[in-house]
Amino acid sequence: MEAILYYLLKVSISTVVFFCTYHFLLKRIKQFVFNRIYLAGSFLVGFIIPLITFQSTSYFSGTTTYFSGNGSTGFLPAETNVASYVSGMEITGLLFFLYLCGLAFCMAKLIFGFVKAARIRKSCTEKMVSGRKVWIAQEKDLAFTFMDNIIIGKNLLHHPSLEMILNHEAVHSRERHCFDIVLAELLLILQWFNPIARFHAQAIRNNLEFRADDRVIRESDKQEYQFTMLSMALNRINSQLFTAINSSNLQKRIIMMNTKNKNRYSSLTRLAIVPVFALLLVSLSAKKTVRISESGSDLDPSIELMQERPSDPIHSNSEIIRFFTENLKYPTEARKAVLTGTARIYARVNPHGHISEVLDVRPEEDYLEFDEIVIIGYADNGAEELKKTKSYSHPSLLAEGRRVVESIPRLEIADLQGKMVQFNFKFDIQKTN
C-alpha cells in the first residue's frame, strides 16, 4: 500500500510540473496540434516516469559485517517501535482506503456519463446531412460528438448555421478527439485527489475545442459562428466523454478565437519541455545498483540487484542491523589496495521517516549515535603479507557508506523521525586462508 501511495505522489508531482509548463509557456500560443500531443502525452508520461528504473554497476568484495555494540543503542525502545508501526500502518491503510473509495466513485460517475450519452445515441435516427452521416436526436439544440458519432438535435436541421455546426463536430470526429478525452478521463480517475490533474484534463478538452473552432472560422464568418455558440449555450448535457459546440468553456474559446496568432517564439517554447522532462526523469525515476560481489579470488562473481530505496519500512533497531548486514560491501578498489579506515555518515530523518539528507561532515546540531558498524573484507589468497593503508574518510569508503545510508527504507521509528543520526562505518581487511 505504501509503495502505491508513494508512486501516486510521484505521478502527482509530474502532473503538476507538466501542467505548469503548459500553462505558462504553451497555453497562449495557437499550436493546437502540438499542444494536443503535449497535453495527452505528458498526462500519460507522468504515470510512466516513476516506473522507469536506471541501473548502475558497482563492484564490491564479499564481506563480513558485525556491530561493535550490543545491538541496542538506547534510542530505539521496543515499545515505541511497535506503537509507531501500528500507527503508521493504520494511517497508510486509511489513506489507501480513501483513495479506493474516491477511485470507485469517480469510475461510477464516468460510467454514468457514458450510459447517459449512449442512451441519447441509441434513441437517434441516422440521416445523411450535407454529405455526412449524422445521428438525429429528439432533444433540442444538441450538437456533440460521442465516440466519433455526430449527434444533433432535430430542430437544428433547419438552423441557418447548420453547416458551421456540422463542420465543428466533423473536426472532432475526423481527428479522433474521443481518444484524447477517454485517456484524460481514465488518467484523471487514477489521481482524482490531485486538483491540478483536473485542470490538466480540462486543458485537454479545451485544446480540442480550440482546434475545432480554429478549423471552422478559417472557412466561416467568425462573428456569426460565435453567435451560434452563444445561442445554443443554454441547452447542454454534462458528460465527460463527448465534445460539443456549446460546451461550458465558451468564454475561453471566444477569447482564443479573438487572440492574434503569435508563434514567433513557438519553437523555443517547445524546446523548453526537454529540460522539464529530463528533470522529472532524473528526480522521479527509480534507481538500481547492480552490485557485482567478488569472491576473494575474484572468481565466480554473483550479480545482485538492489533498489535504491526498498519499499518495506524498518520498524526496529534489529531491522536496521539486518539491513546493513545484507547490503554493506567492501569496495573492490579499497580491498585491492588493502585500504582500511572509517567513514562517518550523518543522516537527517524527516518527520515521515524518510532519509532527507545525507552528510559526510559532522553537523553543528545534535545527533544520535548508532553502534559502530564493522565491515571485514578479505584480501586475495595469493597475498603473503597484508600491508594495510589506513585512511580516515577515504572517498571510496565514504561513497559506500553514503550509498547504503541513502538506500535505507522509511524508518517507522518515532524516536528517529525528525532527528539527525550518525552511522560510523569501520572498514578492515583480513587475509583469507
MARDODO-541518 format. One record per residue: x, y, z of N, C-alpha, C in turn. Coordinates in steps of 0.2 Angstrom, whole numbers, plus 5000, padded with zeros to 4 digits. Layout:
XYZXYZXYZ ...
This chain:
500449945000500050005000500450065000 500950065004501450125005501750134998 501950084995502350094988501850124983 501250104983500750134978500650204980 500550224986500450294988501050334986 501650304987502250344985502350354978 502050304974502050304967501550364965 500950364968500450414966500750484967 501150494973501450554974501850574969 502250534966502750554961502350574954 501850534953501450544947501150614948 500850634954500550704955501050754954 501650744956502250794955502350804948 502350754944502450754937501950794934 501250774936500750814933500750884934 500950904940500950974942501451014938 502050984937502651014933502451024926 502150964923501950964916501451014914 500951024919500351074918500651144918 501051154923501351224924501751244918 502051194915502451214909501951234903 501451194903500951214898500651284899 500451294905500051354907500451414906 501151414908501551474907501851484901 501951424897502351434891501951414884 501451374884501151344878500451364877 500151384883499451394883499151444878 499551504877499351564874499551564866 499951514864500151504858499651454854 499451484848499051444844499451384840 499551334843499951274840499551214843 498951214841498451164844498651094843 498951074837499151004836499750984841 500251034841500751014846500551014853 500051064855499851064862499450994863 499050974858498650914859499150854861 499750844857500150794858500550804865 500650864867501050884873500550864879 499950884879499450884884499350804886 499150774880498950704881499550664883 500150674879500750634881501050644888 501050714890501350724897500850694902 500250694901499750664906499950594907 500050554901500250484902500950474904 501450514902502150504904502250514911 501750554914501850564921501750504925 501350454922501250394926501850344924 502150354919502750314916503350324920 503550394921504250414923504350374930 503950374935504050334941504250264940 504050234935504150164934504750144930 505050204928505750194924506250184929 506750134928507250114933507950124929 508350164932509050164929509550124933 509950084930510450044933511150074932 511550064938512250074938512550014941 513250004939513549944941514149964946 514149934951514749944956515049874958 515649874959516049814961516249814968 516049764972516249754979516549684980 516849684986517149624988516649594993 516649534994516249494999516549525006 516049525011516249555017515949515023 516149525029515849505035515649565039 515049575041514849635044514649625052 514849665056514649655063514649725067 514349725073514249785076514649785083 515049835084515449835090515049845096 514449875096514049875102513649815103 513149815107512749755109512049755105 512049805100511449805096510849845099 511049875104510449925107510749985109 510650035105510950105106510650145111 510050125114509750165119509250215116 509150225110508750275107508150245103 508150175103507650145099507250095104 506850125109506450075113505950035109 505949975111505449925108504749945108 504549975114503849995114503650045109 504150095108503950145104503950125096 504450075095504450045088503750015086 503449975091502849945090502249995089 502250045093501750095093501750135086 502350145085502450185078502250145072 502450085073502250035067501550025066 501150015072500450015071500150075069 500350135072500150195070500250215062 500850195060501050205053500550165048 500450105050500050055046499350075046 499050105052498450125052498350185047 498750235047498750295043498750275036 499250235034499350215027498750175025 498450135029497850095027497250135026 497250185030496650235030496750275023 497350305022497450345016497250295009 497550235010497350195004496650175003 496250165009495550155008495250215005 495350275008495050335005495250344997 495850324995495950334988495550284984 495450224987495050174983494350194983 494050224988493350254988493350304983 493750354983493750404978493750374971 494250324970494350294963493650264961 493350224966492650194964492150244962 492150304966491650354965491750384958 492350404956492450434950492350394944 492550324945492350274940491650274939 491250264944490550264943490250324940 490450384942490250444938490450444931 491050414929491150414922490750364918 490650314921490150264918489450284917 489250324922488550354922488550404916 489050444915489050494910489050454903 489450404903489450364897488750334895 488450304900487750274899487250334897 487350384900486850444898486950464891 487550474889487750494882487550434877 487650374879487550314875486750304874 486350324879485650324878485350374873 485650434873485450484868485650454861 486250424860486450404854486050344852 485750304856485350244854484650264852 484450324855483750344853483750384846 484350404844484450444837484250404831 484150434826484050404819484550434815 484750384810485350404806485050444800 485450494798485250534792485850564789 485850564782486450604778486250674778 486750714781486650794780487250824777 487150854772487750894769488350844767 488150784765488650734764488950694770 488650704776488950674782488450634785 488650574788488250534792488150574799 487550584800487350624806486750584810 486850584817486350554821485850604824 485250604822484750654824484350634831 484450674836484150664842483550704843 483050684847482450724849482550784853 483050784857483150844861483350904857 483250964859483351024856484051054857 484251084852484951124852485551084854 485451014853486050974855486550964849 487150974850487650964845488250944848 488450874847489050854850489350794847 489950774848490250714845490350664851 490050604850490150554855490450484852 491050474854491450414851491450424843 491550484840491650494833490950494830 490450494833489750494830489450574831 489350604826489050674826488250664828 488150694833487450694836487150774836 486550784833486250854833485550844835 485250894838484550904839484150904833 483550884833483150884827482950954824 482951004829482751074827483351104824 483951074824484551114821484551094814 484151044811484151034804484051094800 483651144802483451204799483751264801 484351254805484651304808485051344803 485051404802485451444797486251434797 486451414803487151394804487351324804 486951284802486951214802487651184799 487851214794488551194791489151204795 489151264799489651284804489651234810 489051214812488951164817489251104815 489051074809489251014807490051014806 490351074803491051074802491451064809 491151104814491451094821491451024823 490950994823490850924825491250874821 491350894814491650844810492450844811 492650904814493450904816493550854821 493050854826493150814832493150744830 492650724825492550654823493150634818 493350674814493950664809494550654812 494750694817495350694821495350644827 494850614828494850564833494950594840 494650644842494750684848494450644854 494050594852493750554858494350514861 494850494858495350454861495750494867 495850564865496150604870495750614876 495050614875494550634880494550564885 494450514882494450444886495050434890 495650454887496350444890496350494896 496150554895496150604900495750584906 495150564905494650544910494950484914 495150434911495450374914496050394919 496550434916497050454920496850504925 496350544924496150584930495850544935 495450494934495250454939495750424943 496350404940496850374944497150424949 497150484948497350534953496850584954 496250564956495650604957495850654963 496250644967496450684973496850744971 497150744965497550804963497150854959 497050914962496650964959497050984952 497650984952498051004946497850954940 497750894942497550844937496950864933 496450884937495850914934495950964929 496351014931496551064927496851044920 497250994921497650964915497150924911 496650894913496150854909495750904906 495550964909495151014906495551054901 496151054902496551094897496551044890 496550984891496550934885495850954881 495350954885494650964882494651034879 494951084882494951154879495351154873 495851124873496351124867495951094861 495651044862495251014857494751054854 494351094858493851144856494251194852 494751224855495151274851495351254844 495551194844495751164837495151164832 494551134835493951134830493751204829 493751254833493551324832493951354827 494651334827495051364823494951344816 494851284815494651254808494051284805 493551294809492951324807492951394804 493251434809493251504807493751524801 494151474799494551484793494151484787 493551454787493151444781492451484783 492351514789491651544790491751604793 491251644794491251704797491351694805 491851724808491951714815491451744819 491151804818490651834822490051794822 489851774816489251734816489351664819 489951634819490051574822489951584830 490251634833490251644840489551654842 489151694838488451704840488051634840 488251594835487951524835488051484842 488651494844488851454850488451484856 488451554856488051584862487351564862 487051564856486351544855486151474858 486651434858486551364860486751344866 487051394870487351384876486951364882 486351374882485851364887485651284887 485751254882485551184882486151134881 486351114887486951074887486851014891 487150954890487150894895487850884897 487950874903488550864906488850794906 489350774901489650714901490350724899 490750684902491450694901491750664895 491350624891491550584886491350614879 491150674878491050694872491250774871 491250794865491450864863490850894860 490750954862490150994860490251064858 489951084853490051154851489751204856 489351184860489051234866489351204872 489951194873490251174879490351224884 490551204890490451254896491051304896 491551304891492151344891492051394885 491451424884491351464878491751534879 491851554885492151614886492951614884 493251554886493951544884494051534877 493551494874493551484867493451554863 493051594865492951654861493551704862 493851704868494451734869495051714864 495151644864495651614860495551634852 494851634850494751644843494951714842 494851764846495051834845495751854847 496151804849496851814851497251814844 497651854843498151854837498651804838 498751774832499251714832499951744833 500251724839500951754840501451684841 501651664835502051604835502851614834 503051674835503651694834504251654838 504051644844504551604848504251534850 503851514846503551444847504051384847 504551394843505051344843505451334850 505551394852505951404859505551374864 504851384864504451364870504351284869 504351264863504351184863504951154865 505551184864506151154867506251164874 505851204877505851214885505551144888 505151104885504951044888505450994889 506050994885506550954885506950954892 507151004895507451004902506950984907 506251004906505750994911505750914911 505650884905505650804905506250774908 506850804907507450774909507450784917 507250834919507250854927506850804930 506250794928505750744931506050674930 506350654925506650584924507150574929 507550624930508150614935507850614942 507350654943507150664950506650604952 506250584948505650534950505750464948 506250454943506350384941506650344947 506650274947506950234952507650224949 508050204954508750194953508950124956 509350084952509550024955510350014954 510649984959511349974959511449904957 511749884952511949824950512649804954 512649764959513249754963513549694961 514149694959514449634957514949614963 514749564967515149544973515649494971 516249504972516849464970517049424976 517249354975517549314980518249344981 518549314986519249334987519749324982 519649274977520049254972519849284965 519349334966519049364960518749314955 518549264957518149214953517449204955 517049174951516349164952515949224954 515949274951515649334953514849324953 514549354958513749344958513449414957 512949424954512649484952512049494957 511949544960511349564965511149624963 510449634963510149694961509849724968 509949784969509649814975509349884973 508649894975508349954974508750014978 508750074975509050124979508650134986 508050124986507750134992507150084993 507250024996506749974996506149994999 505549964997504949994999504749975006 504949915009504749895016505049935021 504649965025504950015030505249975036 505650005040506049975045505750005052 505649955056505249965062505649955069 506249935068506649925075507349925073 507749925079508449935079508749865075 508449815077508749745074508649745066 508149785064508049785057508549825053 508749885057509249925054509949885054 510049845059510649805059510649755053 510049725052509949675047510049705040 509749765039509849805033510549815031 510949835036511649855035512049785033 511849735037512249665036512149645029 511549655026511349625020511649665014 511749735015511849775010512549815010 512949815015513649845015514149795012 514549825008515049785004515749825005 516249795004516949825004517049844997 517149904996517349924989517949894986 517849864980518449824977519049864976 519049924975519649974974519949974981 519649984986519949984993520249924995 519849864993520149804995520749784992 520749794985521349784981521949824984 521849884986522349924988522549914996 522149864999522249855006522149915010 521649945008521450015011520950005017 521150025023520650025028520550095031 520050095035519850165038519150165040 518950225042518250245044517950295040 517250285040516850335037516250355041 516250415043515650435047515150475042 514550445043513950475039513450495043 513150555042512650585046512050585041 511450565044510850555040510350595044 509950645040509450685043508750645041 508350625046507750585045507150635046 506750645041506250695041505650665045 505150705047504650685051504250625049 504250605042503950555040504350485040 504950495042505450435042505850425036 505850465031506250465026506950495027 507450475024508150505024508150565019 508150625022508050685018508750715016 509250695020509950725018510450685021 510950675017511550635020512150675019 512550675025513150715025513750675027 514350695025514950655027515350705031 515150765033515450805038515050815044 515350825050514950825056514550895056 513850885057513450945058513550985064 513351045064513351085070512851065075 512251035073511751015078511850955081 511450935086511550875090511350815086 511550755087511450705083511450635088 511050585086511050525089511550475086 511950435090512450395088512250325087 512350285082512150215081512850175083 512750115084513350075086513850075080 514450065081514950065076514850005072 514850015065514749955061515449935058 515649875059516249855056516149805050 516549825045516549785039517149755037 517249695037517849655036517849625029 518349655025518449625018519049575019 519149545013519649485013520049505007 520749495008521249505003521349444999 521649444993521749394989522149334992 522049274991522349214994523149224992 523349254987524049254985524449304989 524149344993524549394996524849365002 525549375002525949345008525849385014 525849455014525849495019525349555018 524949565023524449625022524849695024 524949735019525249795021524649845020 524349855026523749905026523849975025 523450005022523550085022522850115025 522950145031522450165034522250245032 521650255031521450315029520750335032 520750395035520050425038519750455032 519050435031518650465026518950465019 519150405017519350395010518750405006 518850435000518250444995517850374994 518150324993517850254991517450234997 517750235003517350215009516750265011 516850325010516350375011515750355006 515950345000515450334995515050264996 515350214999514950155001514550175007 514750215012514350225017513750265015 513850315011513350365008512850315005 513050275000512650234996512150195000 512450165006511950115010511450165014 511750215017511350255021510750295017 510950315011510450345006509850295004 510050225004509550175002509150145008 509250175014508850155020508150165019 507750115020507050125019506750175024 506050185023505750235028505850205035 505950245040506050225047505450235051 505050185052504450185056504650185064 505050235066505350235072505250305075 504850315080504650385082505250425084 505650395088506250425091506750445086 506750425080507250445075506950495070 506250495070505950545065506050615067 506350655062506450725063507150735067 507550685067508250685070508850675065 509450695068510050685064510350625067 510550575063510850515066511550505063 512050485067512750465065512850395064 513050375058513250305057514050305056 514350265060515150255060515350195057 515550195051515750135047516550125048 516750065050517450045051517649995046 518050005041518249955036518949925038 518949865038519549825039519649765035 520249745034520449685029520749635033 520649575031520949515034521149465028 521649425029521949385024521449325024 521249295018520949235018521449175018 521249125021521649065022521449005017 
